[in-house]
Structure formats: C-alpha cells, structure tokens
C-alpha cells in the first residue's frame, strides 16, 4: 500500500488506499473581509473565510482538534479552484493536476492560513487579470465587486477538500452518536463555490458535502 502522506503526487484521478476517503467541508465566506492587495506586481482581491472548527462532528464523523491542529498548515499555498475539480467521468481529481488547473483554476489560491479561536482562518487571493480571463473567474470577480460596493449579492461558500481515514470511535464517542473519528491524511485544496451547495455533485455519491456553519 502506498504511503498516503505522499498524496501531493497524485495522478490525474485521485488514487488512494481504499481506507482513505475524500471529504469536502463547506463554510461561508466572511463578506466583510474583502480587500485589494498587490502581490508580484499584480492586483489581487483578498477574501477572508473560515473553515475546520475544532472538534466538529459532521455526519457522525468527529474531526478532533489535535488532527486539525496537526494538518491545517497544509492549506498554505494550495489552489482555490472554482468548484471541486472532477474528470469527464464525474470523479474527483486533485486540484494540483493539469486537467484541474486547465478547467477549474481561476487565478485563486489560499494564503495566510492561521488558527483563530476554534477555527482555521484562510485568505483567498484572486489574481484579477487571471480571473477575468476565464468565464467563471469573471463571474467571481463580478460577485466580489458587488459585495465590495455593498450591493445585495448571493453568498459565496468555500469547501476544503480533506483526505481522511475513518478510525473507530471509543465507547464514550459511540454513546455520543459518533460513528467514526477522522484521521486527516492530506488537504488538497479549498474550493470556491458560487452555485448552490450540493448541486452537480460528482457521480456515484463520492465524498460528503456538509456545511460546517451548521455543524454541531
């Protein structure tokens, strides 16, 4: 079995040991946290968002604070694709692959990842020129500019893509209706979602998409 910690070296389609599953966790962008910055001589729109609350339980899976604390920095420098990348068969692929970059990249990436309180704070840096060169990127820029102007606009969500192993819960955790404990293997990307959560989900029900803002 391949060492899962070599996960950054994915082929076109994510191929993992069978005990590892892919989990997208959805959260909402902080509308007030939008600003403009210049990086590398290029204008960027910077969007503030939060993800991965400590000890959150979603769909019966516990995400322990110690697991999140040990792995959240892997988000730094990852891509922020427009939606979770999939191939022609509707299967999830890594955002790092050429296919995903060509079809889903809109000039956005994740930067300045840090822990704030019981959640992880992530900034989305969107290269304005690159974004405006793609249809979806242009939609994103238009939405963010409307939010900057204070106009009513549909919310923007983000979704972090985790690779995890499901470990068995303790007796006490089982009594709390926890069916598994997440062992985080890798963090592939943190996607930007502008369309309805859950729409156009990948084929065969692969993965799980839940809103961390509604988690308990």
N, C-alpha and C positions, 0 to 999 in steps of 0.2 A: 504494500500500500504506500502510495506517495506521501511524503511528509506534507500535511496541509499547510504548514507555515511557509511553504514555497508558493503559496497561492498567487502572488503577483505575476507569476509566469504562466498565466492561463493561455490555452489555445483559443481559437475563435469562439468555441462554445465552452462554457464553464464545465469542466470535467473534474469531479471531486469524488473522494471516497463516499460510499453510499450512506455512511452515518453522518455526513455533513449536509445541511440543508441551507437554503438561501432565504433570508427573511428581510423584506422591506418594511421599515417602520416609518410611518408618516407623521409629520408635525407641521405646524403652521408658521409661516414667516411673520416676523415682527414688523408690522407695517411702518412703525415709527423709525425703524432702524435702517434707513436708506440714505446713502451719501455718495458723493463723487470723489474719486481719487485718481491720481496719475501714477502709473506703475510702468516702468520701462519706456517712458515717454508716450504711453497710450492711456486714453481715458477709460476708466472703469466705473461701473455702477456697483456699489458695495451694498449687499443686503444682509441684514443680521437675522439669524434664526437660531433656534434651539432644538436639541434632539436628545435622545437617550437619557431619560430621567433615571436616577439611581433606584435600584430595587423595584423597578416597574414590573408588573405582571400583566401579560397580554396573551389572550387566547390560551391561558393556562400555563404559559411559559414564564418563569422568573428570570429576569436579567439582573444578576447580582451587581451591586455597586463595585465590588472588587474586580469583576470581569470588565465592566465599563471603564473603570479607572486604569486598568492594565492595558487597554487597547484603543482608547478614544483618540490618541495622538496619531494613529494610523490614518485618520481622516485628513491630516495636514497634506496639502498639495494634491489631493485626489481630484478627479474631474467631477463636474456637476452637470451631467448630461440632461437634455430635455426629455424627461421620462426615463424609465428603466430600459436600457438597451435590450433588444431582442433580435433574433435572427429571422430568416424567412419562414422557419417552421414555428415561430412564436415562442422559442425557448430563450430564456435569459442568457445573456452573454456579458462578459466583463466589459466595463466602460473603458478599459485600457486597450482593447483590441482595435485594429484598424477599421473593421466593419462598424463598430460602435462609434468610433471617432468620426468617421465619414458621415454617418447617418444621424447621430444623436448629439454631437458636440455643437454647442452654440457660443463657444468662447468663454465658458464659465468654469471656475474651479473653486475649491474650498481652501480657505486660508485663515490664519489666526485662530486655530482651534484651541479652546481652553475650557476648563471646568468652571462653571459659575453656579454656586449653590448646589442643588442636587441635579443639575442638567449640564449638558455639553453645549457650549456656545460655538457656532460655526458661522463664518462670514462667507457669503457667495460673492466672488469677484467676477463681474461680467465685462469682458472686453467689448466696448460699444461698437467698434468697427467690425470686429469678427461677428458679433451677434447680428448686426444689421445686414450681414452678407448672406444670412440664411433665413428662410421664411419663419421658422419657429423662433429663432433668435430675435427677429424683428418684432414678432408678437410679444416676446418677453420684454424687450426694451420699451415698447409702447405701453405695456401694462405698468411697468415700473415708473415710467414718466408720468402716467396718470396718477399713480399713488403719490409721487413727489409733489404734484400740483394740488393734492388734497381732494381729487375727484373721487367719486364713488367708483369702486372697481371690485371685480371679483377677487377673492383672496388667492394667494399663491401658497402652495404647500411644497414641502420638501420631503424626501424619503430616503433615508440612509439604508444602504444595502449591506447587510451583515451575512457572513457565512458562520454558521454555528453548528456545534454538536449538541444534541439533547441528552443531558445526563439525568439519571433517575433522581427523583426528589427524596428527601428524608421523610420519615413518618410524620413529623410535625408539618412539613410542607404539604404532604398529601392531605392532611386534615384541613389545610387552608385552601384546598381545591387546586393546588399546583400540580400539574401533571409531568412537568419537566423543568430542568434548570439549564439555562443556556451557558455553554462554553464557547466563547467567541473565538473563532479561528482567524478571521480577517475582516476588514472593512474595505469593500471595493470602491464605493462611490457614495455621494449624497446627491440624489437627483432632484431636479426642479420639476414640479408637477403643476401645470396650469389648468388642466382639464379635470373633470370630475374624478374624485378618488374612486378607484375600483373600476373605472371604465377601461375597456380594451385591455383586460388582464391577459397575461400570457397564457398560452394553451395549456390544457391538462391541469389547470389549477395549481401550477408550480408556485411555491412560495406562499407568503401570507402578507396581506397588506392591512394594517390597522393604524388607527390614529392615536399616537402617543398622548395627544392632548386629552383624550377621553379615557385613557388607561387608568386603572386603579391598582 
